[in-house]
Amino acid sequence: MEQAPSQAIGFREVDRDGNPMPEDNEQAARNTEGGSTPAINPFIAALWLLTVILIGGGAWIFANADTFAGPGSGGMPAQFLVFTFAPYAVFAGIAALISLLLWHALQWQRKRA
């Protein structure tokens, strides 16, 4: 009996449990992930949290600006420093938000293509 060259070698891809993988590698990768739950990238989740903190913290400082104004005890008070960096925090949060939305749009487009 004659065998095809690939069968003569006996090479098959197996998953981490040793089970042979089907020809469609994309479908096999989905099956080995353990369900339809998407894997969450921890760095993206942390960036979303940082974005919320930056935008929310900067907005909270602007909303409570009257508590930060007042005479100081000499030198540069901490309230002045916090109020000075608030616009930059909001800007960094908005930049991170735009970057995250762009990243999610690119991921969505790759999955559809």
C-alpha positions as CSV (number, residue, x, y, z in Angstrom):
1,M,0.0,0.0,0.0
2,E,1.3,3.4,-0.9
3,Q,1.0,6.4,1.5
4,A,1.0,10.1,0.9
5,P,4.3,11.7,1.9
6,S,2.9,13.5,4.9
7,Q,1.4,10.3,6.2
8,A,4.6,8.4,5.7
9,I,6.4,10.8,8.0
10,G,3.7,10.6,10.6
11,F,3.8,14.2,11.7
12,R,0.7,15.6,13.3
13,E,0.2,18.7,15.3
14,V,-1.1,18.1,18.8
15,D,-2.5,20.4,21.4
16,R,-1.1,20.7,25.0
17,D,-3.0,17.6,26.1
18,G,-1.6,15.5,23.2
19,N,-4.8,15.3,21.2
20,P,-4.4,15.6,17.4
21,M,-5.4,19.0,16.1
22,P,-7.7,19.3,13.1
23,E,-6.5,20.9,9.9
24,D,-8.2,24.2,10.6
25,N,-5.7,25.7,13.1
26,E,-7.9,28.7,13.9
27,Q,-10.8,26.5,14.9
28,A,-8.5,24.3,16.9
29,A,-7.1,27.3,18.7
30,R,-10.6,28.3,19.7
31,N,-11.4,24.9,21.0
32,T,-8.2,24.7,23.2
33,E,-9.0,28.1,24.8
34,G,-11.8,26.6,26.8
35,G,-14.9,28.2,25.5
36,S,-16.2,31.3,23.9
37,T,-15.0,33.6,26.6
38,P,-12.5,36.0,25.2
39,A,-9.1,36.3,26.9
40,I,-8.7,39.7,28.5
41,N,-5.3,41.4,28.1
42,P,-4.3,42.5,31.6
43,F,-2.3,45.5,30.3
44,I,-5.3,46.8,28.4
45,A,-7.5,46.4,31.5
46,A,-4.9,48.3,33.6
47,L,-4.8,51.0,30.9
48,W,-8.6,51.4,31.0
49,L,-8.4,51.7,34.8
50,L,-5.6,54.3,34.5
51,T,-7.7,56.2,32.0
52,V,-10.7,56.4,34.3
53,I,-8.5,57.4,37.2
54,L,-6.8,60.2,35.2
55,I,-9.9,61.7,33.7
56,G,-12.0,61.3,36.8
57,G,-9.3,62.6,39.2
58,G,-8.6,65.6,37.0
59,A,-12.3,66.4,36.6
60,W,-12.8,66.0,40.4
61,I,-10.0,68.5,41.1
62,F,-11.5,71.0,38.7
63,A,-14.9,70.5,40.2
64,N,-13.5,71.2,43.7
65,A,-11.2,74.0,42.7
66,D,-12.5,76.2,45.5
67,T,-11.1,73.9,48.1
68,F,-7.7,74.1,46.6
69,A,-7.6,77.9,46.5
70,G,-6.5,79.8,49.6
71,P,-3.5,81.2,51.4
72,G,-0.6,78.8,51.9
73,S,1.9,78.5,54.7
74,G,4.8,79.6,52.5
75,G,6.5,77.6,49.8
76,M,4.5,75.7,47.3
77,P,1.6,73.9,48.9
78,A,0.5,70.4,47.8
79,Q,-2.9,71.7,46.7
80,F,-1.2,74.1,44.2
81,L,0.8,71.2,42.8
82,V,-2.2,69.0,42.5
83,F,-4.3,71.7,40.8
84,T,-1.3,72.5,38.5
85,F,-1.1,68.9,37.2
86,A,-4.8,68.3,36.9
87,P,-5.1,69.5,33.2
88,Y,-2.2,67.3,32.2
89,A,-3.8,64.3,34.0
90,V,-7.1,64.9,32.0
91,F,-5.1,65.3,28.8
92,A,-3.2,62.1,29.4
93,G,-6.4,60.3,30.2
94,I,-8.1,61.5,27.0
95,A,-5.1,60.5,25.0
96,A,-5.1,57.1,26.6
97,L,-8.9,56.8,25.9
98,I,-8.4,57.7,22.2
99,S,-5.5,55.2,22.0
100,L,-7.6,52.5,23.6
101,L,-10.5,53.1,21.3
102,L,-8.2,52.9,18.3
103,W,-6.7,49.7,19.5
104,H,-10.1,48.1,20.0
105,A,-11.2,49.3,16.6
106,L,-8.1,47.7,15.0
107,Q,-8.7,44.4,16.9
108,W,-12.4,44.4,15.8
109,Q,-11.4,45.0,12.2
110,R,-8.8,42.2,12.3
111,K,-11.4,39.7,13.6
112,R,-13.8,40.6,10.9
113,A,-11.3,40.3,8.1
